[in-house]
């Protein structure tokens, strides 16, 4: 097998692994509770309203 073909197959495998891990983390991530979302958004809203 040529070196270039081996490198392309390795790159494909690495990209496939990264995509699978990213999709898995998005699918199995817990959604934040409403209280956490409000607490996170409150400082930004206050900064926007004050000036």
MOHU-V563517 format. One record per residue. D_LAST is the distance of its C-alpha to the last C-alpha in Angstrom with 2 decimals. Layout:
((D_LAST) (D_LAST))
This chain:
((64.22) (62.54) (59.81) (57.33) (58.02) (57.56) (54.23) (53.00) (54.12) (52.40) (49.14) (49.44) (50.05) (47.07) (44.72) (46.20) (45.64) (41.98) (41.42) (43.30) (41.36) (37.99) (39.10) (40.58) (37.45) (35.43) (38.15) (38.77) (35.25) (34.17) (31.28) (28.56) (28.61) (26.07) (24.96) (24.31) (22.28) (20.09) (19.73) (18.83) (16.20) (14.57) (12.55) (11.16) (10.40) (8.73) (6.45) (5.84) (5.67) (3.70) (0.00))
